Amino acid sequence: MCSTCGCAEGNLYIEGDEHRPHSAFRSAPFSPAARQAATITGVTFRPIRSAEGDLHYGHGEAGTHAPGMSQRRMLEVELNVLDKNNQLAARNRAQFAARQQLVLNLVSSPGSGKTTLLTETLKLLNGQVSCAVIEGDQQTVNDAARIRETGTPAIQVNTGKGCHLDAQMIADAAPRLPLHDNGILFIENVGNLVCPASFDLGERHKVAVLSVTEGEDKPLKYPHMFAAASLMLLNKIDLLPYLNFDVEKCLAYAREVNPTIDILLVSATRGDGMASWLRWLENERCA
């Protein structure tokens, strides 16, 4: 269980499972699991109230809140879940490092242009670097199909009710791809700026993609994600003439939560900044 939002594996399947006639995904992809009614007890947590009357639930040891669960219990659950995940992530990282593979975890909110950025990147790298992609979504195989159109091998990992990929999913998916030594494995995570920040997949870097259509204060609203990222790609800059978006303020906010974050301004559709992005990839691949 994800202690951040309470999501479970749901109907997790690697691509192909949705076509099996007896798959749980086919019969009831969104039906909740049957469970006995439980009495909620021990509700002692109270939010902090500001002078304006706003409610803040992100305080306490766990940094979050769940009805009927103490802060201590929430912290225990999170530590148990993340400890198991981190052990698997360390194993993934060792396997990738043994073959000198650059593994990147692309994270963003839905609609940032992450998949378009990735497809355009793969077209530019075609014939120069061996690449492969693990695509994460709750449902559909649409994005994996888009990746394959570039000639790059890809596998879809659908999480059902889950809001993020975890290290076990990567361990299951990576062996199904033709990964080559000194190549690049791109992991496109589920569109979500909350839960993926906490889950190590065995990647070398998290790359946060933020589009100018989302608002310059996203790094302050979702600080854990931008603090965990090594690089921020500010995407869709071709739209700046049509938007009220303060680029300098956005960059300042990102560096406020992560002073060491690298930042590149790009337009996946027009090509602005893509050369700098490719140089970053090459530097990391050769590091």
C-alpha positions in Angstrom: 0.0 0.0 0.0 1.2 3.5 -0.8 1.2 5.4 2.5 1.1 8.7 0.7 -2.3 8.2 -0.8 -3.4 4.7 0.2 -3.4 3.2 -3.3 -2.7 -0.5 -3.7 -1.5 -2.5 -6.6 -5.0 -2.4 -8.0 -5.2 -4.4 -11.2 -1.5 -4.1 -12.1 -0.6 -5.8 -15.3 2.2 -5.9 -17.8 1.1 -5.3 -21.3 -0.8 -8.3 -22.7 -2.6 -9.2 -19.5 -5.6 -7.1 -20.5 -6.2 -9.4 -23.4 -6.4 -12.6 -21.3 -10.0 -13.8 -21.1 -9.9 -14.5 -17.4 -8.0 -11.4 -16.4 -9.3 -9.5 -13.3 -8.8 -6.4 -15.3 -11.3 -7.4 -17.9 -14.0 -8.5 -15.5 -13.9 -5.5 -13.1 -11.1 -3.0 -13.6 -12.5 -0.4 -11.2 -14.5 -2.4 -8.6 -13.2 -2.1 -5.0 -12.0 -5.2 -3.2 -14.5 -6.8 -0.9 -13.8 -6.1 2.8 -15.5 -6.2 6.1 -16.7 -2.9 7.6 -14.3 -1.5 10.2 -15.0 0.9 13.0 -12.8 4.0 12.8 -11.1 4.6 16.1 -8.3 6.8 17.4 -9.1 9.9 15.4 -6.9 12.4 17.3 -5.1 14.2 14.5 -6.1 17.8 14.0 -5.0 20.0 11.2 -3.2 23.3 11.8 -5.4 26.3 11.2 -4.0 29.5 9.8 -5.2 33.0 10.8 -7.2 33.0 7.6 -8.9 29.7 8.5 -7.0 27.5 6.0 -6.4 23.9 7.1 -3.0 22.2 6.9 -2.8 18.4 7.2 0.8 18.0 6.2 2.3 18.3 9.7 3.2 15.6 12.2 5.7 12.8 11.9 4.2 11.3 8.8 3.7 14.6 7.0 0.2 13.5 6.0 -3.1 12.3 7.4 -5.4 9.3 7.1 -8.7 9.0 9.1 -8.4 6.5 12.0 -4.7 6.0 11.7 -2.2 7.6 14.1 0.9 9.5 12.8 3.1 6.8 14.3 1.3 4.0 12.5 1.3 5.9 9.2 5.1 6.4 9.6 5.6 2.7 10.4 3.6 1.7 7.3 5.6 4.1 5.1 8.9 2.9 6.4 8.0 -0.7 5.9 6.8 -0.1 2.3 9.7 2.1 1.3 12.3 -0.2 2.9 11.1 -3.2 0.8 10.9 -1.0 -2.3 14.4 0.4 -1.7 15.9 -3.0 -1.4 14.5 -3.9 -4.8 15.6 -0.6 -6.2 19.2 -1.2 -5.1 19.1 -4.5 -6.9 17.8 -2.9 -10.0 20.5 -0.2 -9.8 23.3 -2.7 -9.4 22.1 -4.6 -12.5 21.9 -1.4 -14.6 25.3 -0.2 -13.4 26.9 -3.6 -14.3 26.0 -2.9 -17.9 26.6 0.9 -17.7 23.1 1.7 -18.6 21.8 5.2 -18.0 18.3 4.9 -16.4 16.2 8.0 -16.1 12.8 8.3 -14.3 10.7 10.9 -16.1 8.1 12.4 -13.8 5.5 15.1 -14.3 1.8 15.9 -13.9 -0.6 14.7 -16.7 -0.4 16.9 -19.8 3.1 18.2 -19.4 4.1 16.9 -22.8 6.3 14.2 -21.4 5.5 11.5 -24.0 5.9 14.0 -26.9 9.3 15.1 -25.4 10.3 11.4 -25.2 9.3 10.5 -28.7 11.1 13.5 -30.2 14.2 12.6 -28.1 14.1 9.1 -29.4 13.9 10.2 -33.0 17.0 12.4 -32.5 18.9 9.6 -30.8 17.9 6.9 -33.3 21.0 5.3 -34.8 23.3 6.9 -32.2 22.4 5.4 -28.9 20.6 2.2 -28.0 17.4 3.2 -26.1 14.4 1.4 -24.6 11.3 2.6 -22.7 9.1 1.5 -19.8 5.8 3.3 -20.0 3.7 3.8 -16.9 0.0 4.6 -16.9 -3.1 3.5 -15.0 -4.7 2.2 -18.1 -4.3 1.8 -22.0 -1.3 1.0 -24.0 -1.5 4.2 -26.1 1.9 5.7 -25.0 3.8 2.5 -25.6 2.4 2.4 -29.1 3.6 5.9 -29.7 7.0 5.0 -28.5 7.2 2.0 -30.8 6.4 4.1 -33.8 9.8 5.7 -33.4 11.4 2.3 -33.7 12.3 2.1 -30.0 11.4 -1.0 -28.0 8.9 -0.2 -25.3 6.8 -2.1 -22.8 3.6 -0.7 -21.1 3.2 -1.2 -17.3 -0.4 -0.3 -16.2 -0.9 0.2 -12.5 -4.7 -0.1 -12.3 -5.6 2.0 -9.2 -1.9 2.6 -8.4 -0.7 6.2 -8.9 3.0 5.4 -9.4 5.5 2.8 -10.6 7.6 1.0 -8.0 10.9 -1.0 -8.1 9.2 -4.4 -8.4 7.4 -3.2 -11.6 10.7 -2.2 -13.1 12.3 -5.5 -12.1 9.4 -7.3 -13.9 9.5 -5.1 -17.0 13.2 -4.5 -17.7 14.0 -8.2 -18.5 11.3 -8.1 -21.2 13.2 -5.3 -23.1 16.4 -5.7 -25.3 18.6 -3.6 -23.1 22.1 -3.0 -24.5 25.3 -2.1 -22.7 26.0 1.7 -22.6 22.4 2.4 -23.6 19.6 4.5 -22.1 16.5 3.2 -20.4 13.8 5.9 -20.1 11.1 5.2 -17.5 8.0 7.4 -18.1 6.2 7.3 -14.7 2.5 7.7 -14.1 1.4 11.3 -14.4 1.5 12.5 -10.8 3.7 14.9 -8.9 3.1 13.4 -5.5 3.7 9.6 -5.0 6.5 9.0 -7.5 8.7 11.3 -5.5 8.9 8.7 -2.7 9.6 5.6 -4.8 13.1 4.8 -5.9 13.1 2.6 -9.1 16.8 2.1 -9.3 17.2 5.0 -11.7 20.3 7.3 -11.8 18.2 10.5 -12.0 14.7 11.7 -11.7 13.9 14.2 -14.5 10.9 16.5 -13.7 9.1 17.8 -16.8 7.1 21.0 -16.2 5.2 22.8 -18.9 4.6 26.5 -19.1 0.8 25.8 -19.2 0.8 24.6 -15.6 1.8 27.7 -13.7 5.1 28.8 -12.4 4.4 27.9 -8.7 4.3 24.1 -9.3 7.7 23.6 -7.6 6.4 25.2 -4.5 3.1 23.2 -4.6 4.9 19.9 -5.1 8.3 20.5 -3.4 9.1 16.8 -2.7 9.1 16.0 -6.4 11.3 18.9 -7.4 13.6 18.3 -4.5 14.1 14.7 -5.6 14.8 15.6 -9.2 18.3 16.2 -10.7 17.0 18.0 -13.7 13.9 20.1 -14.5 12.8 20.4 -18.2 10.6 23.5 -18.6 8.6 22.3 -21.7 6.3 24.0 -24.2 8.3 27.3 -24.2 7.0 27.9 -27.7 3.7 28.8 -26.0 5.2 31.6 -23.9 4.0 34.4 -26.1 0.4 33.3 -25.5 0.6 32.8 -21.7 1.0 34.8 -18.6 3.9 32.7 -17.3 6.9 34.2 -15.4 9.9 32.0 -16.4 12.4 33.7 -13.9 9.9 33.2 -11.0 9.5 29.6 -11.9 13.2 28.9 -12.0 13.6 30.7 -8.7 10.9 28.6 -7.1 12.6 25.4 -8.4 15.9 26.4 -7.0 14.2 27.4 -3.7 13.2 23.8 -3.1 16.3 22.3 -4.8 19.4 24.6 -5.0 21.4 22.1 -7.1 18.7 21.3 -9.7 19.8 21.6 -13.3 17.2 23.4 -15.5 16.8 23.4 -19.3 14.1 25.2 -21.3 12.8 23.1 -24.2 10.1 22.9 -26.8 9.6 19.3 -27.9 7.5 20.3 -30.9 9.6 23.2 -32.1 13.0 21.8 -31.1 14.1 24.7 -28.8 16.6 23.5 -26.3 16.7 19.9 -27.5 20.4 20.1 -28.4 21.2 21.0 -24.8 19.0 18.1 -23.5 20.9 15.7 -25.8 24.2 17.0 -24.5 23.0 16.4 -20.9 22.1 12.9 -21.8 25.4 12.2 -23.5 27.3 13.6 -20.5 25.4 11.4 -18.1 25.7 8.4 -20.3 29.5 8.8 -20.4 29.9 9.7 -16.7 
